[in-house]
């Protein structure tokens, strides 16, 4: 019966250890079953769901970048001379799953969305695992749609940003493809960090090691002694990538949007208070202060 069940739990007692040896989990007393199911069962379910969803999602984004080339490569062919050249170099593309494995592995090991005391005090939280609410067909469809949107945004935005890039005009498509691939790796690490709720030195090390491993791979693979044997065109690609201003422009978008959003939000609040004649002088003073703060490179309010 224990072997036929999806998860077998054996209790060690006077009857011997036959049930324990045939079970997936073993406990010494029956009262530990509550903690095994409600706490560890829910944690393992959450970790497995996040691991599966992220693994499919990052590969779907990468696959969508390939599938979206039906439209993306149409625009890219104007720069590649209608050669049908791939956007990513083969060895760089092969490192995708390896360098992105570290963050989700650490998340799958240490993730705890709810503390143990809260789970035991609210047994209803176990319903998510019993009903399969965090991993089902709708979640997979949502993941595929999200992957398609992310891949199109990354691909088309980078092409539009770099459309006048001197590297494209000079025919250095490997550097351009490496820039797009690096942005893709950064976006995947952001996604893994967004899914992680439990942060410790192991999860931080997993996030840092992912990107550092990717940079180390580029440094070794694009070295002259290695690139001459494998791919001569990759020599010096990291240097040209880091020197290109187009590589550093996309991370500035959230900062600029946040600053503009804070400025507009403050102005909207002051406009709502303007009809109050009693506080007109105070509103004018605050508005002047807001305009002065908006001229600074950071949002003070």
C-alpha positions in Angstrom: 0.0 0.0 0.0 2.9 2.4 0.8 4.5 1.7 -2.6 1.3 2.1 -4.5 0.5 5.5 -2.9 1.8 8.8 -4.5 3.6 9.6 -1.2 4.1 6.9 1.4 4.6 7.8 5.1 5.8 5.1 7.5 5.8 5.3 11.3 8.6 3.5 13.1 7.3 1.6 16.2 7.1 -1.7 17.9 6.0 -3.4 14.7 9.5 -3.0 13.3 10.9 -1.0 10.4 9.2 -2.8 7.5 6.9 0.1 6.9 9.7 2.7 7.2 11.8 0.8 4.7 9.0 0.8 2.2 7.9 4.4 2.7 9.1 7.7 1.1 9.1 9.5 4.5 9.5 8.1 8.0 8.3 9.7 11.3 8.7 8.4 14.8 5.3 9.6 16.1 1.9 10.1 14.6 1.7 13.7 15.7 4.6 14.6 13.4 2.3 13.9 10.4 0.7 17.4 10.8 4.1 19.1 10.4 5.1 16.8 7.6 2.1 17.6 5.5 1.2 21.2 6.4 4.7 22.6 6.6 7.2 20.5 4.7 4.6 19.3 2.2 3.5 22.9 1.4 7.1 24.1 1.2 8.1 21.3 -1.1 5.1 22.0 -3.3 5.9 25.7 -3.6 9.5 25.0 -4.4 8.7 22.4 -7.0 6.1 24.7 -8.7 8.5 27.6 -8.9 11.3 25.4 -10.1 9.1 23.9 -12.9 7.5 27.2 -13.9 10.8 29.1 -14.1 12.5 26.3 -16.0 9.8 26.1 -18.6 9.5 29.9 -18.7 13.2 30.6 -19.3 13.4 28.0 -22.1 10.1 29.3 -23.5 11.6 32.8 -23.7 14.7 31.4 -25.4 12.5 29.3 -27.8 10.2 32.3 -28.4 13.3 34.3 -29.4 13.9 31.7 -32.1 10.2 31.4 -33.1 9.7 35.1 -33.1 12.5 35.4 -35.7 9.8 34.9 -38.3 9.1 38.6 -37.6 12.3 39.5 -35.8 14.6 38.2 -38.4 12.6 40.0 -41.1 13.8 43.3 -39.6 17.2 41.8 -38.7 17.9 40.8 -42.3 18.2 44.4 -43.3 21.4 44.5 -41.1 22.6 41.0 -41.8 22.6 41.5 -45.6 19.8 38.9 -46.1 22.2 36.2 -45.1 19.9 34.3 -42.7 22.5 34.5 -40.0 21.6 33.4 -36.5 21.3 36.2 -33.9 23.3 34.3 -31.2 26.6 32.5 -31.5 26.3 28.7 -31.0 28.5 28.3 -28.0 27.0 31.4 -26.3 23.5 30.0 -26.9 24.6 26.6 -25.5 25.6 28.3 -22.2 22.0 29.5 -21.6 20.7 26.7 -19.4 24.0 26.3 -17.5 24.5 29.9 -16.3 20.8 30.3 -15.4 20.6 27.1 -13.3 22.2 28.5 -10.2 19.5 31.0 -9.1 16.5 28.6 -9.4 18.4 25.8 -7.7 19.0 27.9 -4.6 15.4 29.0 -4.7 14.2 25.5 -5.0 16.3 24.5 -1.9 15.5 27.3 0.5 12.3 28.9 -0.6 9.7 29.6 2.2 6.8 31.8 1.2 5.2 31.5 4.7 6.8 30.8 8.0 6.2 27.5 9.9 4.1 29.1 12.7 1.8 30.8 10.2 1.3 27.6 8.2 0.4 25.6 11.4 -2.0 28.4 12.5 -3.7 28.5 9.1 -4.2 24.9 7.8 -6.2 26.4 4.9 -3.0 27.3 3.1 -2.5 23.6 2.3 -5.4 23.9 -0.1 -3.1 25.2 -2.9 -1.2 22.0 -3.0 -4.2 19.7 -2.7 -6.1 21.5 -5.4 -3.1 22.1 -7.6 -3.6 25.9 -7.8 0.0 26.8 -8.4 0.8 24.4 -11.2 -2.0 23.6 -13.7 -2.9 24.2 -17.3 -3.9 27.8 -16.8 -0.5 28.5 -15.1 1.3 27.0 -18.1 -0.7 29.0 -20.6 0.0 32.1 -18.6 3.7 31.3 -18.5 3.8 30.7 -22.3 2.1 34.0 -23.0 4.4 35.8 -20.6 7.4 34.2 -22.3 6.3 35.3 -25.7 5.7 38.9 -24.6 9.1 39.1 -22.9 11.0 37.6 -25.8 9.3 40.0 -28.3 10.0 43.0 -26.0 13.7 42.1 -25.5 14.2 41.3 -29.2 12.4 44.3 -30.8 13.5 46.8 -28.2 17.2 45.9 -28.6 16.9 46.0 -32.4 15.2 49.4 -32.3 17.8 50.7 -29.8 20.7 49.4 -31.8 19.3 50.1 -35.3 21.9 52.9 -35.8 24.7 51.0 -33.9 28.1 51.3 -35.6 28.6 47.6 -34.8 25.7 46.7 -37.1 26.9 49.0 -39.8 30.4 47.5 -39.6 28.9 44.0 -39.8 29.9 42.9 -36.2 26.7 40.9 -35.7 28.4 38.7 -33.0 28.8 41.6 -30.7 25.2 42.7 -31.3 23.9 39.2 -30.7 26.0 38.9 -27.5 24.5 42.2 -26.2 21.0 40.9 -26.8 21.9 37.6 -25.2 23.4 39.4 -22.1 20.2 41.4 -21.7 18.3 38.1 -21.9 20.4 36.6 -19.1 19.9 39.7 -17.0 16.2 39.6 -17.5 16.1 35.9 -16.5 18.0 36.6 -13.4 15.6 39.4 -12.5 12.7 36.9 -13.0 14.4 34.4 -10.6 14.9 37.1 -8.1 11.3 38.2 -8.4 10.1 34.6 -7.6 12.4 34.3 -4.6 10.9 35.4 -1.2 13.5 33.8 1.1 16.9 35.6 0.8 20.0 34.3 2.5 23.7 34.2 1.6 23.1 31.0 -0.5 20.4 32.6 -2.7 22.4 35.8 -3.1 25.4 33.7 -4.1 23.3 31.8 -6.6 22.1 35.1 -8.2 25.6 36.5 -8.3 27.3 33.3 -9.5 24.9 33.1 -12.5 25.9 36.3 -14.0 29.6 36.1 -12.9 29.8 32.6 -14.5 28.4 34.0 -17.7 31.0 36.9 -17.7 33.8 34.4 -17.0 32.6 32.2 -19.9 32.7 35.2 -22.2 36.2 36.2 -21.0 37.6 32.7 -21.6 35.7 31.9 -24.8 36.5 35.2 -26.4 40.2 35.0 -25.5 42.5 35.1 -28.5 44.0 31.6 -27.8 40.6 30.0 -27.4 38.7 32.0 -30.1 41.4 31.2 -32.7 40.6 27.5 -32.3 36.8 27.7 -32.0 35.4 31.0 -33.4 37.8 33.7 -34.5 35.0 36.2 -34.9 34.3 36.1 -31.1 37.7 37.6 -30.2 37.3 40.9 -28.4 33.5 40.8 -28.3 33.2 41.4 -24.5 35.4 44.5 -24.8 33.4 46.0 -27.7 30.2 45.1 -25.9 31.2 46.9 -22.7 32.4 49.9 -24.6 29.2 50.2 -26.6 26.8 52.9 -25.1 23.8 50.8 -26.4 24.7 48.1 -23.9 24.3 50.4 -20.9 21.2 52.3 -22.2 18.4 49.7 -21.5 19.0 49.5 -17.7 18.3 53.3 -17.5 14.7 52.9 -18.7 13.2 51.9 -15.3 15.1 54.7 -13.6 13.8 57.3 -16.0 10.3 56.0 -15.9 10.3 55.9 -12.1 11.5 59.5 -11.9 9.0 60.7 -14.5 6.2 58.8 -12.7 7.0 60.3 -9.3 7.1 63.8 -10.8 3.7 63.4 -12.5 2.2 61.8 -9.4 3.2 64.8 -7.2 1.9 67.3 -9.7 -1.5 65.4 -9.9 -1.8 65.5 -6.1 -1.2 69.3 -6.0 -3.7 69.9 -8.8 -6.4 68.1 -6.8 -5.8 70.4 -3.9 -5.7 73.6 -6.0 -9.4 74.5 -5.7 -9.1 74.8 -1.9 -8.5 78.6 -1.6 -7.6 78.4 2.1 -4.4 76.4 1.3 -3.5 78.1 -2.0 -0.4 79.6 -0.6 0.8 76.3 0.9 0.0 74.5 -2.3 2.0 77.0 -4.3 5.0 76.6 -2.0 4.9 72.8 -2.2 4.5 73.0 -6.0 7.6 75.1 -6.2 9.4 72.7 -4.0 8.2 69.8 -6.2 9.5 71.5 -9.3 12.8 72.1 -7.6 13.1 68.5 -6.6 12.1 67.2 -10.0 15.1 68.9 -11.5 17.4 66.8 -9.3 18.5 63.3 -10.6 16.5 61.5 -8.0 13.0 61.4 -6.6 12.9 62.8 -3.1 9.2 62.2 -2.4 
